[in-house]
């Protein structure tokens, strides 16, 4: 049984509405961050917003202790998960080439955790930048730049190795139109970003649960140059594309989609799909058509909508995703059985059956064979393609000790997972002989 009885935080299935609650003190064996720094970092540009909070640390000691392990949580045998930092509202993550880690938040700030993928203790979280718009939820690194996506814009800063602060320039605008006049009030404010070579992909959430948008950028994936030029629609009618991952072996960009609410607990499934390979503008059908050309609006023609390549159960709310390179090297590289596929972070549902959220927060692993999932979609079983990896955030009674968000792979092989309920940043590394992954056998 998990320690404590924290109620599940309410958030739409699209997962993109509001910032998480401030850091909470949880009962049980969780301890504070290890020694090695000061309680509160100094902001780099302007004072950090209220959503960007950092956990205090005790004064340095002669023998610093290792980062804490949260006993209630589970990773496969042969791995260990440690808490290395706490950043309020932690959402998407981006690993930098020198082992530092960027953490986007539910506010206007982006934090940096230095030495996240190095030996010993990670540095104390500090403010990397504050943006003039919030939420600064999406963050990515590539082609020598850091990119941040907010509610209304996409921002860019050149990166040089070791930099711990940045000034960003706006390169593109999104959500330039109005909320749909027939919106049901389920307005998604987050944007996500992924970079492949010289092309940038930006996911823009919808302004409703189920409606017809008037702003052509909402409920889409936008494609543009890395300077923000020539923006065009890569995918449309995709309700809330939050999770983005780039396959390093092919450059293919995968995007996750959260299906609409207020339908049966078992449908529509939520998905990831190689959005950059689809002929633009790829039509994912929301809200009329989802899954395998299934019509959820009477009389809808679903013949030409995309049937996605990876499926998860309804209301999973896929927030983060990251490929683990097949050729990953470094001190903390995962065993071969856990390489070449994609780690996916499910935020979990607010939809409850008998008081228990129907989908718990967790991180799953989807094995790949080359550029495609090792197992094809089973349209009768949305658990068929993936294996459990990081679990234990929700007990049988529905109590939660966290909700997983962003994921990233460090240059030395560590896997990082964010949690926007507690603000914790987890670092997962091999600790012995890790076995091959095993798919879930119970629903």
C-alpha positions in Angstrom: 0.0 0.0 0.0 1.3 3.4 -0.9 2.2 5.7 2.0 -0.3 8.5 2.4 -3.7 9.1 0.9 -3.3 11.9 -1.6 -6.3 12.5 -3.8 -5.8 12.4 -7.5 -5.3 15.9 -9.0 -8.1 16.8 -11.5 -6.9 17.4 -15.0 -8.5 16.8 -18.4 -7.6 13.8 -20.4 -5.5 16.0 -22.7 -3.4 16.8 -19.7 -2.6 20.3 -20.8 -4.8 22.6 -18.8 -3.4 23.9 -15.6 -0.2 23.9 -13.6 0.4 21.4 -10.9 -0.1 22.2 -7.2 3.0 23.4 -5.3 5.3 20.8 -3.9 3.7 18.7 -1.2 5.2 17.1 1.9 4.5 13.4 1.6 4.4 10.9 4.4 6.7 7.8 4.3 10.4 7.3 3.6 10.9 10.1 1.1 13.6 12.4 2.2 14.8 15.8 1.1 17.4 16.3 -1.6 21.0 15.4 -0.7 23.4 17.9 0.6 25.4 20.1 -1.6 23.9 23.4 -2.3 21.9 26.4 -1.2 18.2 26.5 -0.3 17.0 28.9 -3.0 18.7 29.7 -6.3 19.1 33.3 -7.6 16.9 34.0 -10.7 18.8 34.6 -13.8 16.6 37.1 -15.6 13.6 38.1 -13.6 12.2 36.7 -10.3 10.9 33.2 -10.8 7.1 32.8 -11.0 5.3 31.2 -8.1 4.9 27.9 -10.0 8.7 27.5 -10.2 9.7 26.4 -6.8 12.8 24.5 -5.7 13.1 22.1 -2.8 15.5 23.4 -0.1 18.6 21.3 0.7 20.4 21.0 4.1 23.8 22.5 4.5 26.8 20.6 3.0 28.4 17.9 5.1 31.7 16.1 4.9 30.0 12.9 3.6 27.1 13.7 1.3 24.5 10.9 1.1 23.2 9.4 -2.1 19.9 10.7 -3.6 16.8 9.2 -2.0 14.9 6.3 -3.3 11.1 6.3 -3.1 10.3 2.9 -1.7 6.7 2.8 -2.9 7.7 3.1 -6.6 8.8 0.2 -8.8 11.2 -0.3 -11.7 12.2 -3.6 -13.1 14.9 -5.7 -11.3 18.3 -4.5 -12.2 17.4 -0.8 -12.2 17.2 1.9 -9.5 15.2 5.1 -9.4 16.4 8.1 -7.3 15.0 11.6 -6.7 17.7 14.0 -7.8 15.8 17.3 -7.8 12.5 19.0 -7.1 11.1 21.6 -9.5 7.5 22.9 -8.9 5.2 22.0 -11.8 7.8 19.9 -13.6 6.6 19.0 -17.1 8.6 18.3 -20.2 12.4 17.5 -20.0 15.3 18.0 -22.3 18.8 16.5 -21.8 21.8 18.6 -22.8 25.0 17.2 -24.3 27.0 17.9 -21.2 24.7 16.0 -18.9 22.6 19.0 -17.6 18.8 18.7 -17.7 16.3 21.3 -18.6 12.9 21.2 -16.9 9.9 23.1 -18.3 7.1 24.0 -15.9 3.5 24.9 -15.5 4.5 28.5 -15.1 6.7 30.8 -17.2 10.0 29.4 -16.1 12.4 26.8 -17.3 14.8 25.3 -14.7 18.2 23.6 -15.1 19.6 20.8 -13.1 23.4 20.6 -13.6 25.3 17.3 -13.6 22.0 15.4 -13.8 23.6 12.6 -15.9 27.0 12.8 -14.3 28.6 10.8 -11.4 27.7 11.8 -7.9 25.0 14.2 -6.9 23.1 16.4 -9.4 23.3 20.2 -8.8 20.6 22.2 -7.2 17.8 23.3 -9.6 18.2 26.9 -10.7 16.4 29.2 -13.1 17.5 28.8 -16.7 15.1 31.4 -18.1 11.8 33.0 -17.7 9.5 33.4 -20.7 7.1 36.3 -21.2 4.2 33.8 -21.6 3.0 30.7 -19.8 2.8 27.8 -19.4 6.3 27.2 -20.7 5.5 23.5 -20.9 7.4 22.2 -24.0 11.2 22.1 -24.2 13.6 20.5 -26.6 17.2 20.7 -27.6 18.6 20.2 -31.1 20.8 21.6 -33.9 22.6 23.8 -31.4 19.5 25.5 -29.9 17.1 25.2 -27.0 13.4 25.6 -27.9 10.6 26.3 -25.6 6.9 26.3 -26.5 4.3 28.3 -24.5 0.6 29.0 -24.8 1.0 31.5 -27.6 4.6 31.2 -28.9 7.7 29.3 -29.7 11.0 30.6 -28.4 14.6 29.8 -29.3 18.1 30.4 -27.7 21.5 29.3 -29.0 23.2 26.9 -26.7 26.8 26.6 -25.8 28.2 23.8 -23.6 27.9 24.5 -19.9 25.6 27.6 -20.1 23.3 27.8 -17.1 21.1 30.7 -18.2 19.6 31.8 -21.5 17.8 34.7 -23.2 15.1 33.5 -25.6 13.8 35.1 -28.8 10.3 34.4 -30.1 10.4 32.8 -33.5 6.7 31.8 -34.1 3.2 32.5 -32.8 0.5 29.9 -32.2 -3.1 30.2 -31.0 -3.5 33.5 -32.9 -7.2 33.0 -33.3 -10.1 32.8 -30.8 -11.4 30.0 -28.7 -14.0 28.0 -30.6 -17.4 29.8 -30.2 -19.0 26.4 -29.4 -16.3 25.4 -26.9 -17.4 23.3 -23.9 -14.8 25.1 -21.8 -12.1 22.4 -21.9 -9.4 24.8 -23.2 -5.9 23.4 -23.6 -3.2 25.9 -23.0 0.0 23.9 -23.5 2.2 23.5 -26.5 4.9 20.9 -27.1 8.0 21.0 -29.3 10.2 18.5 -31.1 13.3 19.0 -33.3 14.5 16.8 -36.1 17.5 18.2 -38.1 16.5 21.6 -39.5 12.7 21.1 -38.9 10.7 22.0 -35.8 7.4 20.4 -34.9 5.0 22.1 -32.5 1.9 20.5 -30.9 -1.0 22.9 -30.1 -3.8 21.7 -27.9 -7.5 22.3 -28.7 -9.9 24.9 -27.2 -12.5 22.3 -26.3 -13.2 18.7 -25.5 -15.2 18.1 -28.7 -15.9 21.0 -31.2 -15.0 22.5 -34.5 -12.1 24.8 -34.2 -12.1 28.3 -35.8 -8.3 28.8 -35.1 -6.6 26.7 -37.7 -3.5 26.2 -35.4 -5.5 24.6 -32.6 -5.6 20.8 -32.3 -2.8 20.5 -34.7 0.9 19.7 -35.2 2.7 22.6 -36.9 5.9 22.2 -38.9 8.4 25.0 -39.5 12.1 25.7 -40.0 14.2 26.0 -36.9 14.0 29.8 -37.2 10.2 29.6 -37.1 9.9 30.3 -40.9 7.4 28.7 -43.3 5.1 27.3 -40.6 2.5 24.9 -42.1 0.1 22.3 -40.7 1.6 18.8 -40.5 -1.3 17.2 -38.7 -4.8 18.3 -38.0 -7.8 17.2 -35.8 -5.5 15.9 -33.1 -7.1 17.0 -29.8 -4.0 17.5 -27.6 -0.6 16.5 -29.0 1.5 16.7 -25.9 4.1 13.9 -26.0 6.8 14.3 -28.6 9.7 12.1 -29.3 12.3 12.0 -32.1 13.8 8.6 -33.2 17.6 9.3 -33.3 18.2 6.5 -35.8 15.8 7.9 -38.4 14.9 11.5 -37.4 11.2 10.5 -37.4 9.1 12.6 -35.1 6.4 10.8 -33.0 3.5 12.7 -31.4 1.0 11.5 -28.8 -2.6 12.3 -29.0 -5.2 12.5 -26.1 -8.7 11.5 -27.1 -11.8 13.2 -26.1 -13.5 12.9 -22.7 -17.1 12.0 -21.7 -17.2 8.8 -23.7 -17.0 5.2 -22.3 -14.1 4.5 -20.0 -12.7 2.1 -22.6 -12.7 4.4 -25.7 -11.3 6.2 -27.5 -7.8 4.8 -27.1 -4.9 7.3 -26.9 -2.0 7.0 -29.2 1.5 7.8 -30.5 2.1 8.0 -34.2 5.0 8.9 -36.6 3.5 12.2 -37.5 6.4 13.5 -39.5 6.0 10.5 -42.0 2.3 11.2 -42.8 1.3 13.2 -45.8 0.5 16.7 -44.7 -2.0 17.7 -43.5 -2.5 14.3 -41.8 -6.1 14.0 -40.5 -6.4 12.3 -37.1 -10.2 12.7 -37.1 -11.0 14.3 -33.7 -13.7 14.5 -32.5 -15.6 12.8 -35.3 -13.3 9.9 -35.9 -10.7 8.2 -33.7 -8.9 4.9 -33.3 -9.2 2.6 -36.3 -11.5 4.9 -38.4 -14.2 4.6 -35.7 -16.9 7.2 -36.0 -17.8 9.0 -32.7 -20.0 11.5 -34.5 -23.1 10.2 -36.3 -22.6 10.1 -40.1 -18.9 11.0 -40.0 -16.7 9.8 -42.9 -13.6 8.3 -41.3 -12.2 6.5 -44.4 -9.2 8.9 -44.8 -8.3 9.5 -41.2 -5.0 8.2 -39.7 -5.1 4.9 -37.8 -2.2 5.4 -35.3 0.7 3.0 -34.9 0.8 2.8 -31.1 -2.2 2.6 -28.8 -2.7 3.1 -25.1 -5.9 2.8 -23.0 -8.4 5.6 -23.0 -7.7 8.5 -20.6 -4.0 7.6 -20.3 -3.0 11.2 -21.0 0.4 10.8 -22.6 2.5 13.7 -21.5 6.1 12.7 -22.3 8.0 10.4 -24.6 11.6 9.7 -25.4 13.4 7.1 -27.6 16.2 5.2 -26.0 18.9 5.0 -28.7 19.8 1.5 -29.9 23.4 2.6 -30.0 23.4 4.3 -26.6 26.8 4.4 -25.0 28.0 5.8 -21.6 28.4 4.7 -18.0 24.7 4.3 -17.4 23.6 2.8 -20.7 20.6 0.5 -20.4 20.9 -3.2 -21.4 20.2 -4.0 -25.1 16.7 -5.3 -24.3 15.7 -1.8 -23.2 17.2 0.1 -26.1 15.9 1.1 -29.5 12.3 1.6 -28.3 10.3 4.5 -26.8 9.6 5.3 -23.2 6.2 6.9 -22.7 4.9 8.8 -19.7 1.2 8.5 -18.9 -0.1 11.2 -16.6 -3.1 9.0 -15.6 -6.8 9.8 -15.7 -9.1 11.9 -13.5 -12.0 9.7 -14.7 -12.9 7.4 -11.9 -14.8 4.1 -11.6 -16.0 3.5 -8.1 -13.8 6.3 -6.8 -10.6 4.9 -8.4 -9.0 6.6 -11.4 -9.3 4.2 -14.3 -5.6 4.7 -15.5 -2.8 5.1 -13.0 0.2 7.3 -13.7 3.2 5.3 -15.0 6.0 5.1 -17.5 5.8 2.3 -20.2 8.3 1.0 -22.7 7.4 0.2 -26.3 9.9 -2.2 -27.9 10.8 -1.4 -31.5 12.0 -3.5 -34.4 13.8 -1.0 -36.6 11.6 2.1 -37.1 8.3 0.4 -36.1 6.9 -1.0 -32.9 7.9 -4.7 -32.4 4.2 -5.6 -32.0 1.4 -4.2 -34.2 -1.7 -2.6 -32.8 -4.2 -4.9 -31.4 -7.5 -2.9 -31.7 -9.1 -5.1 -29.0 -6.3 -4.6 -26.5 -4.6 -1.2 -26.0 -2.0 -2.8 -23.7 -0.6 -5.2 -26.2 2.3 -3.1 -27.5 4.0 -1.9 -24.4 5.6 -3.1 -21.2 5.4 -1.6 -17.7 8.6 0.2 -16.6 8.1 2.7 -13.8 5.0 2.1 -11.7 3.6 2.4 -8.2 2.2 6.0 -8.3 -1.3 4.9 -7.6 -2.5 2.2 -5.1 -5.6 0.0 -5.4 -7.7 2.5 -3.6 -6.8 5.2 -6.0 -4.4 7.2 -3.8 -1.6 8.8 -5.7 1.9 9.9 -4.7 2.7 11.5 -8.0 1.8 11.9 -11.7 4.5 11.3 -14.3 5.1 13.9 -17.0 8.2 14.5 -19.1 10.9 11.9 -19.9 14.4 12.3 -21.4 17.5 10.2 -22.0 20.9 11.7 -20.8 24.1 11.5 -22.9 25.5 9.0 -20.5 22.4 6.8 -20.6 20.3 7.7 -17.6 16.5 8.0 -18.0 14.9 11.0 -16.4 11.2 11.2 -15.4 9.4 14.3 -14.1 6.3 14.4 -11.8 4.2 17.5 -11.7 2.3 16.5 -8.6 5.3 16.6 -6.4 7.8 18.3 -8.6 10.3 15.4 -8.3 12.8 14.6 -11.0 13.7 10.9 -11.0 16.9 9.5 -12.4 16.8 5.8 -13.4 20.0 3.8 -14.0 21.0 0.1 -14.3 22.0 -1.4 -11.0 23.0 -5.0 -11.9 21.8 -7.3 -14.6 18.5 -5.9 -15.9 16.3 -8.5 -17.5 14.4 -8.1 -20.8 11.1 -6.1 -20.6 7.9 -7.9 -20.0 4.5 -6.7 -21.2 1.6 -6.1 -18.8 -0.5 -9.2 -18.1 -3.3 -7.6 -16.2 -5.4 -4.6 -17.1 
